Amino acid sequence: MIWNKAAECMSDNKRQELQLQRLKDAVNRAYSNVPYYKKRYTKNRFKPSDIKKLADLAKLPFSSKAELREGYPFNMFAVPMNEIVEVHTSSGTTGTPVVAGYTKNDIAIWSEVMARALTMAGTTKDDIVQNCYGYGLFTGGIGIHYGTQRIGATIVPISAGQTKRQLQVMIDFGTTIITCTPSYALYLAEAANEAGINMKKIKLRAGCFGAEMWTESIRNEIEKRLNLTALNIYGLTEIIGPGVAQECEAKDGLHISEDHFYPEIISPETLQPLADGEKGELVLTTLTREGMPMIRFRTKDITALHRGRCACGRTTVRMERITGRSDDMLKIRGVIVFPSQIEKALLEMKGIEPHYQIIVTRPQHLDEIEVKVEASKEIFSDEVRHLESVRDKIENHIERAIGLRVKVTLVEPKSLPRSEGKAVRVIDKRVL
Ligand code: DLL
């Protein structure tokens, strides 16, 4: 168990003092060692010594994925290559990835914040952690691995895929904690059900699910089907990987390890800082990272921050679960739609499975959304009239939720593609 009370239960004053001192160092390191920052700060007539208080950070320009890609592969590194002990890349399927470099000390910090995250899910030395995040250039597998080893729990580095084997190992090894994407958790549950495995009889107790957007309804499904406590883990390659933030058992937001990652919320339209509690885009600054300092990185993830002591006793700021991206937000016939709103509406309906795809098209210059969702086995074998009435109900329900009429197609159970990593939920076929 790694509950670093000195860091996680710090008073606001003490934390801000520590953050300011670390921020000064971080900005200085970035400015002195990475030409990208030096060029931009010089253009803005900014010197690292201009950081006198935390709010001064807002004077600095943002960084974004697109700019980091231009630094491919190693131009964003702030130390000589022989101090970089590990590299990872962002999990994008297209285009040039962002490469993240870590020094030995960065790996120690990553292990620490990941250990804190797993501890929030109740992991102790006595646990067996089945890690189904992919190992390799993706940060998911190795990040969880480091955290588990830091706690001294047993890591089962099974990686993604091979669902039958996952289930066998889970039973034979007595896995107590599982880590994977929420969509893979649902897939595992389905496979377990098919294999006749009674989840109540196995030892799984909790899971850290993240790397993609999910909702409270998906949490309820996972908890019911896998018979465990499902907690949310957040992170991104550019900042460190998983472990930037994690939900504790109070399930009241994700605690950000803010002694290492400084969060801001901005309006994606005006780019101005927003107050606590207001929803906007999360911007993160690494306070201690040596290999690749990241100053004001626009995550494009939409959330809000909440301060105050949590029921668990931690005082670190909490972020709400991510409800969308400022860049994949859908605008359908002028109306803003977040795929998560459709998911939420869908999962409130009976007669369907939590496997769906949202397809956006633009026939005759008008946007259309088709939601393909798997009918449950019972409903699908029912008469057509019943199927149609279920479909109409879902269409009405989604319309009430998002203010738009969408076309719902009920498809055969298990006919939509399953994913072992991030599920592809939205297919935008529009040429905009
Ligand atoms: O997905 C790191 C990770 C691995 C996090 C394992 C959690 C568990 P990237 O591939 O760089 O890194 O993708 C980062 O994924 O900006 C979010 O848009 C999304 N994301 C990550 N965690 C969550 C989450 C890893 N809990 C991008 N909820 C981020 C919603 C998430 N979105």
Residues whose N, C-alpha, C, O or C-beta is under 5 A from the ligand:
A	BS01	DLL	S90 S91 T139 G140 F209 G210 A211 E212 M213 W214 N232 I233 Y234 G235 L236 T237 G241 P242 T299 D301 I322
